[in-house]
Amino acid sequence: MFRSFFVGTTQTKTLTANSLVMVALNILFNYILIFGKFGFPTLGIAGAAIGSSLAELMSVLFFIIYTIRKVDIRKYGLNIFHGLQKRVIKQILNVSLWTMIQNFTSLSTWFLFFIAVEHLGERPLAITNIIRSLSSVLFTIMIAFASTCGSLVSNFIGAGESNKVFQVIMIRIKISYMILVPLGILFTVFPETVIRIYTNNTKLISAAVPSLWIMCTAYIFLIPGNILFQSVSGTGNIRTAFLLEIITMVIYVLYVTYMIFYRKIDVALCWTTEHVYGFTIMTACYWYLKKGHWQDKKYKFIQKNKPRKTL
């Protein structure tokens, strides 16, 4: 909730400070509890769980203290608990329910992908797990830009500057490419070095290289696709975003089913599923933002929920 608040109010520097604190404490707590340093018992993997939980706790305390000391809590009404308001809860659920369903759908199809790869054998599954871990490095950066872009789109629409939305989106896509393309090139130029982080098995490393190359190229479509998708959500048309995601997921599932279950393609080619997802969601969201009447819908929503003068 705090992260959403600071992203929504464009105070993202706070998130950077919080992340640095949390990561530093996570490393410290894990070192102490896993290996039993400074008089603490050696807890092993259990210590990792406890250490990570303590780091999250410190992160929350950081947000609370920072918000009280640095944020105008009266301006945002953070100093008052208004009680449960059915109308507000209904409005929140009207937006968040579709977001939750959409996230569940996305995770379900990702799970289907791993089930499909598992049918190809133990080696392909091991390769896929390694590539997924490496992909998470690029994905984390990409989704951060995408989420921020969604918040910026909402801010510009709320400020009555809908005409600048596409400009914001294009700037975010360019910045994402500027950061992620060099990282992707680094992965493709030194694939064995990167994969060696996860395994010393030379045969497994060599077998995983083609999958890494194909995974990196998928971000050509994934970057604009995810940013455009979050931008659609930023317009407030959550149901439309959900519908676009469902259409993309149907195409994705059909491709996975045919290419992996039926054709039993090589594990490296399995990662072309990410190209299919990225290209489809990019095309669908771009078409909607260009052709959809999201500006009019958002304007009506703002007018309908205009605050009373007494407030």
C-alpha positions in Angstrom: 0.0 0.0 0.0 2.8 2.4 0.8 4.6 1.6 -2.4 1.4 2.3 -4.4 1.0 5.6 -2.5 4.5 6.8 -3.3 4.2 5.7 -6.9 0.8 7.3 -7.3 2.1 10.6 -5.9 5.3 10.3 -8.0 7.5 10.2 -5.0 9.5 7.3 -6.3 12.8 8.4 -4.7 11.4 7.2 -1.4 11.0 3.7 -2.9 14.7 3.7 -3.9 15.7 4.6 -0.3 13.4 2.0 1.1 14.6 -0.7 -1.2 18.3 0.0 -0.3 17.4 -0.3 3.4 15.4 -3.5 3.0 18.0 -5.2 0.8 20.9 -4.3 3.2 18.9 -5.6 6.2 17.9 -8.7 4.3 21.5 -9.5 3.6 22.5 -8.8 7.2 19.6 -10.8 8.8 20.1 -13.7 6.5 23.8 -13.8 7.2 23.2 -13.8 10.9 20.4 -16.3 11.1 21.5 -18.7 8.3 25.0 -19.2 9.6 24.4 -18.4 13.3 26.6 -15.4 13.7 26.8 -13.0 16.8 25.5 -15.7 19.2 22.4 -16.6 17.2 21.6 -20.2 16.5 22.3 -21.7 13.0 18.9 -21.9 11.4 19.8 -22.7 7.8 16.9 -22.3 5.3 14.5 -21.3 8.2 16.8 -18.5 9.0 16.5 -17.2 5.4 12.7 -17.1 5.8 12.9 -15.3 9.2 15.5 -12.9 7.9 13.5 -11.9 4.9 10.4 -11.4 7.0 12.3 -9.2 9.4 13.6 -7.2 6.5 10.0 -6.7 5.3 9.0 -5.6 8.8 11.8 -3.0 8.8 10.7 -1.8 5.4 7.2 -1.2 6.7 8.6 0.7 9.7 10.7 2.8 7.4 7.6 3.8 5.4 5.6 4.6 8.5 8.3 6.8 10.1 9.2 8.5 6.7 5.5 9.2 6.0 4.9 10.7 9.4 8.0 12.9 9.3 8.3 13.9 5.6 4.8 13.7 4.1 1.9 16.1 4.6 -0.4 13.5 6.1 -3.2 16.0 6.5 -3.2 16.7 2.7 -3.8 13.0 1.9 -6.0 12.3 4.9 -3.6 9.8 6.4 -4.1 11.2 9.9 -7.7 10.2 10.1 -9.4 6.8 9.9 -12.8 7.4 8.3 -14.2 3.9 9.1 -15.6 1.5 6.7 -17.4 3.3 3.8 -19.5 0.9 1.7 -19.5 3.3 -1.3 -15.7 3.7 -1.3 -15.2 -0.1 -0.8 -17.5 -0.8 -3.7 -15.6 1.6 -5.9 -12.2 0.0 -4.9 -13.5 -3.5 -5.5 -15.0 -2.5 -8.9 -11.4 -1.7 -10.0 -9.3 -4.1 -8.0 -11.4 -7.2 -8.5 -10.7 -7.3 -12.2 -7.0 -6.6 -11.5 -6.9 -9.6 -9.2 -8.6 -11.9 -11.7 -6.2 -10.6 -14.4 -3.1 -11.4 -12.3 -4.5 -14.8 -11.4 -5.0 -15.5 -15.1 -1.5 -14.4 -16.0 0.1 -16.6 -13.3 -2.1 -19.6 -14.3 -0.9 -19.5 -17.9 2.7 -19.1 -16.8 2.2 -22.3 -14.7 0.8 -24.0 -17.8 4.0 -23.1 -19.6 6.1 -25.0 -17.0 3.8 -28.0 -17.1 4.2 -28.1 -20.8 8.0 -27.9 -20.7 8.0 -30.6 -18.0 6.6 -33.0 -20.5 9.7 -32.5 -22.7 11.9 -34.0 -20.0 14.1 -33.2 -17.0 16.8 -31.3 -18.9 14.5 -28.9 -20.6 12.8 -28.2 -17.3 16.1 -27.5 -15.6 17.1 -25.1 -18.5 13.7 -23.4 -18.3 14.1 -22.7 -14.5 17.5 -21.2 -15.1 16.3 -19.0 -17.9 13.3 -17.9 -15.9 15.6 -16.8 -13.0 17.7 -14.8 -15.5 14.6 -13.4 -17.1 13.4 -12.1 -13.7 16.3 -9.6 -13.7 15.1 -8.0 -16.9 11.4 -8.5 -16.0 11.8 -6.7 -12.6 13.2 -3.6 -14.3 10.7 -3.7 -17.1 7.6 -4.1 -14.8 8.9 -1.2 -12.6 8.9 1.1 -15.6 5.5 -0.2 -16.7 3.9 0.2 -13.3 5.2 3.7 -13.0 4.0 4.6 -16.5 0.5 3.4 -15.5 0.6 5.8 -12.5 1.8 8.7 -14.6 -0.9 8.1 -17.2 -3.5 8.3 -14.3 -1.9 11.5 -13.0 -1.9 13.2 -16.5 -5.5 12.2 -17.1 -6.5 13.4 -13.6 -4.8 16.7 -14.4 -6.8 17.1 -17.6 -3.8 16.5 -19.8 -4.9 13.4 -21.7 -3.3 14.7 -24.9 0.1 14.1 -23.3 -0.5 10.4 -22.4 1.0 9.0 -25.6 4.1 11.2 -25.2 4.6 9.8 -21.6 4.2 6.3 -22.9 6.7 6.7 -25.7 9.3 8.3 -23.3 8.9 5.4 -20.9 9.4 2.8 -23.7 12.5 4.6 -24.9 14.0 4.8 -21.4 13.2 1.1 -20.8 15.0 0.1 -24.1 18.0 2.3 -23.1 18.4 0.3 -19.9 17.3 -3.2 -20.8 18.8 -3.5 -24.3 22.4 -3.2 -22.9 21.6 -5.7 -20.2 20.2 -8.1 -22.8 23.2 -7.7 -25.0 25.4 -8.4 -22.0 23.5 -11.6 -21.4 23.8 -12.7 -25.0 27.5 -11.9 -25.4 28.5 -13.7 -22.2 25.8 -16.3 -21.8 27.9 -19.0 -20.3 29.2 -16.7 -17.6 25.7 -15.6 -16.7 24.3 -19.1 -16.6 27.2 -20.3 -14.5 25.7 -18.4 -11.6 23.2 -21.1 -11.3 25.1 -24.3 -12.3 28.6 -25.6 -12.9 27.3 -28.4 -15.2 29.1 -27.6 -18.5 26.6 -29.6 -20.6 23.6 -27.9 -19.0 25.3 -24.5 -19.5 25.9 -25.2 -23.2 22.3 -26.5 -23.7 20.8 -23.4 -22.0 22.6 -20.8 -24.2 20.1 -20.9 -27.1 17.2 -20.5 -24.7 18.9 -17.5 -23.1 19.4 -15.8 -26.6 15.7 -16.3 -27.6 14.5 -15.1 -24.2 16.4 -11.9 -24.5 15.0 -11.1 -27.9 11.5 -11.5 -26.5 11.9 -8.2 -24.7 11.8 -6.3 -28.0 8.0 -6.9 -27.7 7.6 -7.4 -24.0 8.8 -3.9 -23.1 6.3 -1.9 -25.2 3.6 -4.6 -24.6 3.8 -4.4 -20.8 4.1 -0.6 -20.7 1.1 -0.2 -23.0 -0.9 -2.7 -21.0 -0.2 -0.8 -17.7 -1.1 2.4 -19.5 -4.5 0.9 -20.4 -5.0 0.1 -16.7 -3.9 3.6 -15.9 -6.8 5.0 -17.9 -9.1 3.4 -15.3 -10.6 1.0 -17.8 -9.7 -2.1 -15.8 -12.3 -4.3 -17.5 -11.0 -3.4 -20.9 -7.5 -4.2 -19.7 -8.7 -7.6 -18.4 -10.5 -8.3 -21.7 -7.3 -7.5 -23.7 -5.3 -9.8 -21.3 -7.8 -12.6 -21.8 -7.6 -12.4 -25.6 -3.8 -12.5 -25.3 -3.9 -15.4 -22.9 -6.1 -17.4 -25.2 -3.7 -16.9 -28.1 -0.8 -17.7 -25.8 -2.4 -20.9 -24.5 -3.2 -22.1 -28.0 0.4 -21.5 -29.1 1.8 -23.3 -26.0 -0.6 -26.3 -26.5 0.2 -26.7 -30.2 3.9 -26.0 -30.2 4.9 -27.7 -26.9 2.3 -30.4 -26.2 1.7 -31.3 -29.8 4.8 -30.5 -31.8 7.2 -31.0 -28.9 9.6 -28.3 -30.1 13.1 -27.8 -28.7 13.2 -26.1 -25.3 14.9 -23.0 -26.8 12.0 -22.5 -29.2 9.6 -22.8 -26.3 10.6 -19.3 -25.3 9.1 -17.9 -28.5 5.9 -18.1 -26.4 7.1 -14.8 -24.8 7.3 -13.3 -28.3 3.8 -14.3 -29.0 2.5 -12.8 -25.7 4.5 -9.6 -26.0 3.5 -8.9 -29.6 -0.2 -9.7 -29.0 -0.6 -7.6 -25.9 1.4 -4.8 -27.5 -0.8 -4.8 -30.6 -4.1 -5.1 -28.7 -3.3 -2.3 -26.2 -1.9 0.0 -28.9 -5.0 -0.4 -30.9 -7.2 0.3 -27.9 -5.3 3.4 -26.9 -5.5 4.7 -30.5 -9.1 3.8 -31.3 -10.8 3.4 -27.9 -12.9 6.2 -26.3 -11.0 6.0 -23.0 -10.6 9.8 -22.8 -14.4 10.3 -22.8 -15.0 7.5 -20.4 -12.4 8.8 -17.9 -13.9 12.3 -18.1 -17.4 11.0 -17.3 -16.0 9.0 -14.4 -14.3 12.2 -12.9 -17.5 14.2 -13.3 -19.6 11.5 -11.7 -17.3 11.3 -8.7 -16.7 15.1 -8.3 -16.2 15.9 -4.6 -19.0 17.8 -2.9 -18.5 21.5 -2.1 -18.8 20.8 1.6 -15.6 18.8 1.4 
